[in-house]
Structure formats: structure tokens, C-alpha cells
Amino acid sequence: MSALPEVRGRLTRHAPLAPLVWFKAGGAAEWLFEPADADDLCAFLAALDPAVPVMPLGLGSNLIVRDGGVPGVVIRLGKPFATATALDEVTLRCGGGASGILVSSTARDAGVAGLEFLRSIPGTVGGFVRMNGGAYGRETADVLVEAEVALRSGERRTLAAGALGYTYRHSDLPDGAVVIAATFRGQPGEPAAIQAEMDRIAAAREASQPLRSKTGGSTFKNPDGHKAWALVDAAGCRGLRRGDAQVSEKHTNFLLNLGAASSADIEALGEDVRARVKAASGVELEWEIQRVGLVDELSPLPSGERVGRGAEVSPRLTSLRDTNPSPRPSPQEGEGA
């Protein structure tokens, strides 16, 4: 890679990503950039060689980072972007690094209802906007007004929600674009009632999901007319293991790292599940968890093909967004982004 631009934020070479993702597995970023602010981010992108790939990283909750690591630059928005401010009685402006808990709590304090569901999504505003994150019958497209993004070119642009091409767990946000901020709109509400709804959602998640485990969240999208967890369960995959990777016994649409699972173990287990569901029901599950990076030396691919260190897997698999979005099914209670 050619020389990188000067920055005011933090730029780290060969930065381990496993500590930054919920599965606690995977390789390193060739470079990890944590910008000081939006101007720092845009200047960096504008000066960066256009051939260098860029990948935004939020809380790392809906992500498998392959064991060979991620080439190019991974961009992580830290504290300068973890902001949420009420603009009026129904509207919030939030930084791209703000968590769902921060957004929903700020909305509660301001008496803005309708954003409670964001409390249940383990991610940041940038991830919600890119993946149309949702849970408990609502999704980002229902509440987003507009998003401010830094394009790969460094250009700063504001995109209306209607321009993002939202479908189920998909947007048309360009690859390499980084969400700087987003504006959400709810409706007037009483803080006590908003808190009660947040508590209800939190209790439902605690009862149904393995929240205290190393997991990536919901693994597969709900096929039209089906619930992914039910298809996985019916295929006999509850508790299925590959090394230290396991299908959760509490919620079968969650994969777990029981301790020392590699990302290859986790991804291969997911492919085992997909194959069993296809054989049992004829339904082909589509990954919801994003899988990025390079396959490490002699790691088994789902097809059984092997590649050497440094070989890049198919762009279809490394893409941060789906090229064939699924139609939106009926919302499934308890499924997050």
C-alpha cells in the first residue's frame, strides 16, 4: 500500500480486530483508522489512494472477520461520533458511532417515542443505517429522516431516507461510505411510558437470546414466510458444534464462540446449518451476519476449496452489503439487526 495521508486521529498498522468484534475471533486490519472528527475522516478519504479498500466498523456485533484479516483500512468511529441530541419534541440527531442504547435513552429523556426498539439492537447508528437494522416489528427505515455520509471519495453528502433503497436488512449505501450522523423522527411520548417499553424489550431479549455469550447476533435473515430460528431448529441444529463454535441452544439463530473458535469454525458451522436447513425444508437461508476479510492459510472454505495465505476470497463474500436483497418478511419478535 502506498503512503497513507496525515491524520489528526489514530492510525494503527496491523491492528487486531478480534477484541473489537463480539465473536472475539478473526485476524487483524492492515490499517485501523479512528478519526478525530468528520473533517479528519473526509480529508483522509479524499487523500487515500482510491484503490485502497475501506471498511467501516461499528460495535462489531453483526460481523465475522475472517482469520486472514482485512486488507486496506478499517474505519472505526469512536467517542467524537458517539453523540445523540434532541432537536425538537420528535427529532434526534445522532453521531454514526452512537449506540442504540444511547439513542433510545436520549429519546426517552426528551420525550420522543418510537425509537425504543433501537435499545435492543447491538450496534451503532452507522450499522443501523447501512443494514436497515430492526427488531420487535420496527426497522431503521421507519424512523430515519436522513443520513450524513462520507463517501469513499471524501465527499460529504446528506442522503434522505428515501434515497437509500431500503429493503429487509439492506440499503443501497455505497461500499466504502461511512455514516457520519443520522436524523431520526419519532412522536411525542411520556418518558415513563417510553422507559416501560424499553424495559419490556430488554426483558424479552434477556429471556430469549444468549446475551452474555460471544455471539454475532441474528445469523440468518428470515426467509419470506418463515422464521430462520424455526427452520434451524426443525433441521436438528440446536446445539450443533464445530470445534468451539456452537449453535445456541437458547436461540437457534445465534452462533456462539464457546472459547477458542476461529472465524473459520464459526463460518463453517453456519454453512453446515444452511446445508441442513436446505436438505430438511428446501429453504436456502441467507446470511444476515456480514463476513469480511481474507481466508487464512489453508482454512477450509464452505465448498471445501482451500486457498493459501493472502489469497482473497470472492468479492461476493467479502462485500459489506448484499447484492441480492431479500424481500421484507413479516417481522419476527426478538430478531435484531
C-alpha positions as CSV (number, residue, x, y, z in Angstrom):
1,M,0.0,0.0,0.0
2,S,1.2,3.5,-0.8
3,A,1.9,6.0,1.9
4,L,-1.2,7.0,3.9
5,P,-2.4,10.5,4.4
6,E,-1.6,12.5,7.5
7,V,-4.4,12.4,10.1
8,R,-5.3,14.0,13.4
9,G,-6.9,10.8,14.7
10,R,-5.3,7.5,15.4
11,L,-3.9,5.3,12.6
12,T,-2.7,1.8,13.6
13,R,-0.9,-0.7,11.4
14,H,-1.8,-4.5,11.8
15,A,-4.4,-3.7,14.4
16,P,-6.1,-6.9,15.9
17,L,-9.8,-6.9,15.2
18,A,-10.8,-9.9,17.4
19,P,-11.0,-7.7,20.6
20,L,-13.3,-5.3,18.7
21,V,-15.9,-7.8,17.4
22,W,-18.4,-9.7,19.5
23,F,-17.3,-13.2,18.4
24,K,-13.8,-12.4,19.7
25,A,-12.2,-14.1,16.7
26,G,-10.6,-13.2,13.4
27,G,-7.5,-11.5,12.1
28,A,-6.1,-8.0,12.0
29,A,-6.8,-4.9,10.0
30,E,-4.0,-3.9,7.7
31,W,-4.7,-0.4,9.0
32,L,-7.2,0.8,11.6
33,F,-8.2,4.5,11.4
34,E,-10.1,6.2,14.3
35,P,-10.7,9.7,13.0
36,A,-10.7,12.8,15.3
37,D,-13.8,14.2,13.7
38,A,-15.8,14.3,10.5
39,D,-13.4,16.7,8.8
40,D,-10.4,14.4,9.7
41,L,-12.3,11.4,8.2
42,C,-13.3,13.2,5.0
43,A,-9.8,14.6,4.4
44,F,-8.3,11.1,4.9
45,L,-10.7,9.5,2.5
46,A,-10.1,12.3,-0.1
47,A,-6.3,11.8,0.1
48,L,-6.3,8.0,0.2
49,D,-5.5,6.1,-2.9
50,P,-8.9,5.2,-4.5
51,A,-7.6,1.6,-5.0
52,V,-7.3,1.0,-1.2
53,P,-10.5,-0.7,0.2
54,V,-12.2,0.9,3.1
55,M,-14.5,-0.9,5.6
56,P,-16.5,0.9,8.4
57,L,-16.6,-0.9,11.7
58,G,-19.2,-0.2,14.4
59,L,-19.6,-2.3,17.6
60,G,-18.6,-5.5,15.7
61,S,-21.8,-7.3,16.7
62,N,-23.1,-8.4,13.3
63,L,-19.8,-9.4,11.8
64,I,-17.4,-12.3,11.2
65,V,-13.9,-11.1,10.5
66,R,-12.1,-13.9,8.7
67,D,-8.8,-15.2,10.1
68,G,-6.6,-13.7,7.4
69,G,-7.6,-10.2,8.4
70,V,-9.0,-7.3,6.5
71,P,-6.9,-5.6,3.7
72,G,-6.9,-1.8,3.3
73,V,-8.3,0.5,6.0
74,V,-10.9,-0.3,8.7
75,I,-12.5,2.9,9.9
76,R,-13.9,2.9,13.5
77,L,-15.8,5.9,14.7
78,G,-15.1,6.5,18.4
79,K,-16.2,8.9,21.1
80,P,-16.3,12.0,18.9
81,F,-19.1,10.3,16.9
82,A,-20.9,8.8,19.9
83,T,-23.4,11.6,20.3
84,A,-27.2,12.0,20.4
85,T,-29.1,15.3,20.7
86,A,-32.8,16.1,20.6
87,L,-33.5,18.8,18.0
88,D,-37.2,19.2,19.0
89,E,-40.0,17.2,20.6
90,V,-39.9,14.5,17.9
91,T,-36.4,14.6,16.2
92,L,-33.0,13.4,17.2
93,R,-29.6,13.9,15.5
94,C,-27.1,11.2,16.4
95,G,-23.5,10.5,15.5
96,G,-22.6,7.5,13.5
97,G,-20.8,6.0,16.5
98,A,-23.8,6.3,18.9
99,S,-25.1,3.0,20.2
100,G,-28.7,2.0,20.2
101,I,-28.8,2.3,24.0
102,L,-27.6,5.9,23.8
103,V,-30.1,6.9,21.1
104,S,-33.1,5.3,22.8
105,S,-32.1,6.8,26.2
106,T,-31.7,10.2,24.8
107,A,-35.1,9.9,23.1
108,R,-36.7,8.8,26.4
109,D,-35.2,11.8,28.2
110,A,-36.5,14.2,25.5
111,G,-40.0,12.5,25.5
112,V,-39.6,11.1,21.9
113,A,-41.4,7.8,21.5
114,G,-41.0,5.3,18.7
115,L,-37.2,4.7,19.0
116,E,-37.4,2.2,21.8
117,F,-36.6,-0.7,19.5
118,L,-33.1,0.6,18.9
119,R,-32.4,-0.3,22.6
120,S,-32.5,-3.9,21.5
121,I,-30.1,-3.7,18.6
122,P,-26.4,-4.4,19.5
123,G,-24.8,-1.9,17.1
124,T,-24.2,1.8,16.2
125,V,-26.1,4.3,14.1
126,G,-23.8,3.7,11.2
127,G,-24.7,0.0,11.2
128,F,-28.4,0.7,11.6
129,V,-28.4,3.0,8.6
130,R,-26.4,0.6,6.4
131,M,-28.2,-2.6,7.2
132,N,-31.7,-1.2,7.9
133,G,-31.4,-2.6,11.4
134,G,-34.6,-3.6,13.2
135,A,-36.3,-5.6,15.9
136,Y,-39.6,-6.1,17.5
137,G,-41.7,-5.1,14.5
138,R,-39.8,-1.9,13.6
139,E,-36.7,-1.0,11.5
140,T,-34.5,1.9,10.7
141,A,-36.4,2.8,7.6
142,D,-39.4,3.5,9.7
143,V,-37.7,6.3,11.7
144,L,-34.8,7.6,9.7
145,V,-35.2,11.1,8.2
146,E,-31.7,11.5,6.6
147,A,-28.1,10.3,7.0
148,E,-25.0,12.3,6.6
149,V,-22.3,10.2,5.0
150,A,-18.6,10.5,3.9
151,L,-18.4,8.8,0.5
152,R,-15.2,6.9,-0.4
153,S,-14.0,9.9,-2.3
154,G,-14.2,12.0,0.8
155,E,-17.2,14.0,-0.4
156,R,-19.7,14.8,2.4
157,R,-23.3,14.2,1.4
158,T,-26.7,14.2,3.1
159,L,-29.0,11.4,1.8
160,A,-32.7,11.3,2.5
161,A,-34.0,8.0,3.8
162,G,-36.0,7.5,0.6
163,A,-32.7,7.6,-1.4
164,L,-31.2,4.6,0.5
165,G,-33.2,1.9,-1.3
166,Y,-34.2,0.2,1.9
167,T,-35.4,-3.4,1.9
168,Y,-35.2,-6.1,4.6
169,R,-31.7,-5.7,6.2
170,H,-30.3,-3.9,3.2
171,S,-29.6,-0.4,1.9
172,D,-28.1,1.0,-1.3
173,L,-25.5,2.9,0.7
174,P,-22.3,2.7,-1.5
175,D,-19.4,0.4,-0.4
176,G,-16.8,2.4,1.4
177,A,-19.2,5.1,2.5
178,V,-19.1,5.9,6.2
179,V,-22.2,7.2,8.1
180,I,-21.2,10.3,10.0
181,A,-24.6,11.1,11.5
182,A,-28.3,10.4,11.2
183,T,-31.5,12.2,12.0
184,F,-34.4,10.1,13.4
185,R,-38.0,11.1,13.9
186,G,-40.4,9.6,16.4
187,Q,-43.5,11.0,18.1
188,P,-44.2,12.8,21.4
189,G,-44.4,10.5,24.4
190,E,-44.1,10.3,28.1
191,P,-40.7,9.4,29.4
192,A,-42.1,6.9,31.9
193,A,-44.1,5.1,29.2
194,I,-41.0,5.1,26.9
195,Q,-38.9,3.6,29.7
196,A,-41.5,0.9,30.3
197,E,-41.4,-0.1,26.7
198,M,-37.6,-0.2,26.8
199,D,-37.7,-2.4,29.9
200,R,-40.2,-4.7,28.2
201,I,-37.9,-5.1,25.2
202,A,-34.8,-5.6,27.3
203,A,-36.6,-8.4,29.4
204,A,-37.8,-10.1,26.2
205,R,-34.2,-10.1,24.8
206,E,-32.8,-11.4,28.1
207,A,-35.3,-14.3,28.1
208,S,-34.8,-15.4,24.5
209,Q,-31.3,-14.6,23.4
210,P,-27.8,-15.6,24.6
211,L,-26.8,-12.0,25.5
212,R,-23.9,-13.0,27.8
213,S,-22.1,-15.1,25.2
214,K,-19.6,-14.4,22.5
215,T,-22.1,-14.2,19.6
216,G,-22.7,-12.1,16.5
217,G,-26.4,-11.7,17.0
218,S,-29.0,-12.9,14.5
219,T,-27.2,-15.1,12.0
220,F,-29.6,-15.6,9.1
221,K,-32.3,-13.4,7.6
222,N,-35.9,-14.5,7.9
223,P,-36.9,-16.0,4.6
224,D,-40.3,-14.8,3.3
225,G,-43.0,-16.6,5.2
226,H,-40.6,-18.3,7.6
227,K,-38.7,-17.7,10.8
228,A,-35.0,-18.6,10.5
229,W,-34.7,-19.9,14.0
230,A,-37.6,-22.3,13.5
231,L,-36.1,-23.7,10.3
232,V,-32.7,-24.2,12.0
233,D,-34.4,-25.9,14.9
234,A,-36.5,-28.2,12.7
235,A,-33.3,-29.2,10.8
236,G,-31.9,-30.6,14.1
237,C,-29.2,-27.9,14.5
238,R,-29.9,-26.8,18.1
239,G,-26.6,-27.2,19.9
240,L,-24.7,-28.3,16.8
241,R,-21.0,-27.8,17.1
242,R,-17.8,-27.4,15.0
243,G,-14.9,-27.1,17.3
244,D,-15.7,-24.4,19.8
245,A,-18.4,-22.9,17.6
246,Q,-21.9,-23.8,18.5
247,V,-25.5,-23.1,17.5
248,S,-27.1,-21.6,20.6
249,E,-29.5,-23.9,22.5
250,K,-31.3,-20.8,23.8
251,H,-31.9,-19.2,20.4
252,T,-31.1,-21.3,17.3
253,N,-30.5,-18.2,15.0
254,F,-27.4,-17.3,17.1
255,L,-24.0,-18.8,16.7
256,L,-21.6,-18.9,19.7
257,N,-17.9,-18.9,20.3
258,L,-17.6,-21.1,23.3
259,G,-14.0,-20.2,23.9
260,A,-11.4,-20.8,21.2
261,A,-13.4,-21.0,18.0
262,S,-11.7,-19.5,14.9
263,S,-13.7,-17.4,12.5
264,A,-13.3,-20.3,10.0
265,D,-15.0,-22.6,12.6
266,I,-17.9,-20.1,13.0
267,E,-18.4,-19.5,9.3
268,A,-18.2,-23.3,8.5
269,L,-20.7,-24.0,11.2
270,G,-23.1,-21.5,9.6
271,E,-22.6,-23.2,6.3
272,D,-23.3,-26.6,7.9
273,V,-26.6,-25.1,9.2
274,R,-27.5,-23.7,5.8
275,A,-26.9,-27.1,4.2
276,R,-29.0,-29.0,6.8
277,V,-31.9,-26.5,6.5
278,K,-31.8,-26.7,2.7
279,A,-31.9,-30.5,2.9
280,A,-34.7,-30.6,5.6
281,S,-37.0,-27.8,4.2
282,G,-35.8,-26.8,0.8
283,V,-35.3,-23.3,2.0
284,E,-31.9,-21.6,1.4
285,L,-31.0,-19.4,4.3
286,E,-29.3,-16.1,3.6
287,W,-26.6,-14.8,5.9
288,E,-27.5,-11.7,7.9
289,I,-24.2,-11.6,9.6
290,Q,-21.6,-9.9,7.4
291,R,-18.5,-11.9,6.6
292,V,-15.4,-9.9,5.6
293,G,-11.7,-10.2,5.0
294,L,-9.3,-12.9,3.8
295,V,-9.3,-16.6,4.4
296,D,-6.2,-17.6,6.4
297,E,-3.7,-20.1,5.3
298,L,-5.4,-23.5,4.5
299,S,-8.6,-22.5,6.2
300,P,-11.4,-24.7,4.8
301,L,-13.9,-22.8,2.7
302,P,-17.6,-23.8,2.9
303,S,-17.2,-25.5,-0.5
304,G,-14.1,-27.4,0.7
305,E,-11.8,-25.4,-1.5
306,R,-8.5,-24.3,0.1
307,V,-6.6,-21.2,-0.6
308,G,-3.1,-20.0,0.6
309,R,-2.3,-17.1,2.9
310,G,-3.0,-13.8,1.3
311,A,-5.5,-15.1,-1.3
312,E,-8.6,-13.1,-1.4
313,V,-12.0,-14.8,-1.3
314,S,-14.8,-14.0,-3.7
315,P,-15.9,-10.3,-3.7
316,R,-19.5,-11.7,-3.2
317,L,-18.4,-13.0,0.2
318,T,-16.3,-10.0,1.3
319,S,-18.9,-7.4,0.3
320,L,-20.3,-5.4,3.2
321,R,-23.7,-5.5,1.8
322,D,-25.9,-8.0,-0.1
323,T,-26.1,-7.7,-3.8
324,N,-29.4,-9.6,-3.9
325,P,-31.6,-8.2,-1.1
326,S,-34.4,-10.4,0.2
327,P,-37.9,-9.0,0.3
328,R,-39.1,-7.9,3.7
329,P,-40.8,-10.7,5.6
330,S,-43.2,-10.3,8.5
331,P,-41.1,-9.0,11.4
332,Q,-40.0,-11.7,13.9
333,E,-40.2,-10.9,17.6
334,G,-36.8,-10.7,19.2
335,E,-34.7,-10.7,16.0
336,G,-32.3,-7.8,15.8
337,A,-30.1,-6.2,13.1
